[in-house]
């Protein structure tokens, strides 16, 4: 297992982060414990969750993922050996059932969200606390074309300064160690960093955004910020909901796959994505690789990636994903990837 610095914190995190959003929906507590035990045995002590999880979000399961992890911590111990990341849900996207819709990024709602996070996780601090998506109207979750109008710029949007000050107060209380962004844009990232610098507040140390062979939009703008501002990417959906494993080739729909179970997960099923996915699968096979190895090894070799978030619904998948990080892609393979990307760039942003 390779480790990389988390910005300038002095903390080294593994190049693999365990994603947990299936815990409590597609995975039982026993299955989740099996994954957590195995990941930790492989040196993966970086785990990512959120108050909204599991996904898809529903009132009856909201918070179950954190509760399962909290049960693991209570039974196994060793909290100090973990680097635990969680998130606060913003308005609208997670559902009004979360904290009765009190989901702004102000001091009151951040404090309330954190109370819940800590209680479910059975801990008194979170190592990395992330804003799950921007509170303001902007592009995320695959939305293209910035259409913000004056009508949307209401006074209900918390200022970035107020959000930073609220997070700083929680850091000073010891309930948060570091802060991160998620589904954020270049404008939002730079403004947060500049305000923190001006006011002497803690800076965000990571950005958790989607990044895969089917969605390399992070390279446009955000990668430059990672280089010059030392805010690395925590890459999520690296296998594009499983499409890049090849298991959906030729129209296949495995019985327990997320895409099969939940119709809302259609982000990677458009014709352009399916064409590109097939090209990447054939490229992998030509070089004696699995599609999973190609997809994950490509991400780990990007300079702006701090850690790649992998999720699995069974232990065999988790093992395959972890083993993929032992691969280093040759220049010939990288050129092949680039040739496909030029023909069909970012078909599933």
N, C-alpha and C positions, 0 to 999 in steps of 0.2 A: 504494500500500500504506500503510495506516494502522498506527501503532505505539502500543502502550500500555505503561504502566509495570508491571513485575513486582513487585508489592507495594512495599516501600520499599527495594528493592535498588539503585535508580538505573539499572537495566537496562531498556531499552525492547525489547519483543519485537513482532514483526508480529502483526496480528490473525488471521493464518492460520498454523497450525502443520502441517507435513507429517507425517501418520501413515504408518507404514511396515510395518504388520503383515502385509501381503500379500507382502512381499519374501522370496523363497525358497520360496514356495508357489504363489501365483497369478501372481507376477511373477518372471521370470528376472533375473539380475544385469544383463544388458544393458537390460532394460526398467526396472529400478530406477534405473540410472544415468541413463537418459533422463528419468525423473521428477525425480531429484535435481538434474540440470543445469537443467531447466526451472524448477523451483521457485526455485532460487537466483537465476536470471536475473530472476525476478519480484519479488525482494526477500524471499523466504521463506527465511530462514536458520535458522529454528527447526524442528528435526526431532525427532520423538519415536519411541522404540523401546523394547525391553525384552528382558531375557534370555530370556523365555519364547517370544518371537516366532520364526518366524511362527505364525499362527493358522489352523486349529486346531493346538494343541500336540501334537507327536509327538517321540519320542526321536530319530528319524533327521534331523529338521530343526531341532531346538532350537538357538537361537543363530545360525541362518543369516542372519536379518535384520541383526543387529549386524555379522556378518562382511561382508555386502555393503556396508554403510555404511563399515566399516573399509577395505575395498578401494577404495572411492571416495575416501576421505580420503588413502590412500596414493598413489593415482594422480593425484589432482587437487591435493592440498595445500590450503592455506587453512583449516586447522583453526581458527585464531583468528578467522575470519569467521563461524563457525557458533555457534549456541546449541543445544547437543546435550543432549537429555533421554533418560534411560533409566530402567529400573525393576528392582527386586529382586523376585522372585517369593516369595510367602508360601507357607505349607503347604497341601497338599491340592489347590487349584484348578489349579495348573500341571502336576501330574503328578509322581510320585515319581522320574522320570528326571532331574529338575533337581537337580544337585549331590547325587545319591544321597539325595534327600529331606531334606537338611540345609538347611531353608528357614525357620528361625526368624529373627526380627528381633533377634538378639543380636549381640554384637561379632564372634564367630567367623564366623557365617554371613554377616553383612554384608560382612566383609572378603573372604571367599571368593567371594561373588557379585561383588563389585566387581573382584576380580582378573580374573574371567572377562569382565565387561563391558569393561574397559579393553583386555584382550588382543584381543578380537574387534573392537572399534572402532578399534584401533591408535591409541590416544591415551593420554595420561597423566592426563587429568582429564575429568570429566563436569560439564557446567554445571548441570544440574538432575537430581538423583537422587531417584526416587520409590518409595514403598512401594506395590507394585502393587495390593494389597488388604489389609485388616486381617488380622492374625494371629489375633485373637480371633474367636469365633463371633458373627457379627452379620449384618445385612442388606446384601447387595450382589449384583451380577449378577442383578437382577430379583427377588430374594427379598423377599416381603412377610410381615409378621407376625413380630414379634420373639419367638422361642421359646427363648431361651437358658435353659438349666436349670442347676442347681447341678452336675450331673454333667459339664457341658461346661466348667465353670470349673476346669480342672486347673492344676497347677503348671507345666505345659509352656508356658503362654502367657507370652511375654516381657513384662515390665512396660513401660509407655510410657516411663518414665524411663530404663530400661536401653537402650531403642531410641534415644532421643534422644542419650544419652551416646555410644553407639557411632557414630552418624552424626556427632556433633561431632568425634570423634577422627579420622574420615576427612576432615572439613573442615579440621582443623588440619594434616593431612598434605598437603593440597592436592589430594587425589584427587577431591573434590567441591567445587563452589562453593556451590550452594544445594540445599535439600531440599524435596520436595513429597509430597503425599498422593495417593492414588487410590482410588476406590470407597469413600470414607470417609463416615462419618455425622457429624451435628452433635455428638454426645457425644464421639466420638473426636477430632474436629478441635479442639474447645474444650479438652479435657483436654491434648492435646499442646501447645497454645499456652500454657496456664496453667503447665504444668510447665516449659516452656522459659523463661518469664518468671521463675518462682521461682528457677530454678537458673542463670540467666544463660547459657542455651544458645541456639544458633541456632534460629530459628523456621521452620516450614514456610511457604513463600511462595506455594503454589498447591495446588489440589485438582483432580485430573483425574477427573471423574465424567461419566456419561452425561447428555446434555441435548439434547432435540429437541422438535419439535411433538408427538410422541407420548409424551414423557416429560419433563414439566416439574416433577418432584418436587424438583429442586434449589431451586426457588423457595420451598419449604416448609422454613424453618429455615436452610438453608445460604446462601441469598442474603443473609440478615441478617448472618451471620458475615462474608461477603465485604465487606459495607459497613462494618461497625464494627471488624473485625479486620484489614482490608486483606489478605485472602487470596483472590485471584481464581480464577475457574473456568477450567480448560482443558477445554472441552466436547468430549467424544468421542461417537461415533455420532450426529453431527448430522443425518445423512440416514437413520438407522434401518436400517442394512445395505442401503441403496439403495431402501427402500420409498418414502421421501419424494421420490425422483426421478420417481416415476410409472412406472418400468419394469416393475413387477409388477402393474400395473392389469389388472383383468379376468382374473386368473389367469395372466398371462404369466410365463414362466420363461426368461429369456435363458440361452443355453447355458453361458456362462462366469461367470455371476454367483455370488457367494458362497453365496447362499441356495439356488441350484440345485445347486451342487456339494456342499454340506455340510449334511446334515439337522439337525445340531445347532443351526443358526442359525434358530430358530423363534420367537424372542422377539417379533418384530413381525408375526407372521402370524395372530394371533387375530382373530376376527370384528370385535371392537370396534376394533382397530387398522386393519383394512382399511376399515371404514366411515369412520373419521376421516381416513385417508389419502386416500380418494376425495373427501371434502369439501374438504380442503386443496388437492387438485389442481384441483378445479373453481373454487375461490376464486382460485387463481393464474391460471387461464386467463381468468376473468372480468375480471381486471385487467391482462391482457396480459403476464403473467409465466410463467416455467416453474415447475413444482413445486420444482425445485432452488433457483431464485432465492428463492422464498418461504421455504423452509425455512432456508436459510443466512443470508439477510438478517435474518430474525427473530432469530436467535441473536446476530448481531453487534451488534444494537441494545440488548441487555440490559446494564445498567450493571455487573453482577457478572461479566461474561465478560471475561477477559483475552485469551484466544485460542481459536479454534475449530480443532480437529484434523480435517483432511480427509484421506481416503485415497482412492485410485483404483487401478483395475487396468489402466487404459490412459491415454495422454496426453490424449486427447480429453476423458475424464471429468475429469481434473485441470484442464484449461483451463476447462471449464464451471464447475467448482466455484470456481475463483479469480475468474472473471468475475462470479459471483453476489455477491461482496462489493462490487461497484460500485453495487449497488442499495440505496436507502433506501426502506423501506416507508412508505406514507402512513398517516395516522391512520385513514382508511377501511378500508384493508387490515388494519391492526392490530385494529380493531374486529371485522372479519370473522373473524380468527383467534380472538379471544376468544370470540366467539359459538359457534364450533365446540368450543372447549375446554370451555366450560361444559356443552355437551351430552354430551361424552365426554372427561372429563379423564383424562389420564395412562393411556391404555389399555395401554401397554407399559412399565411401570416397570423 
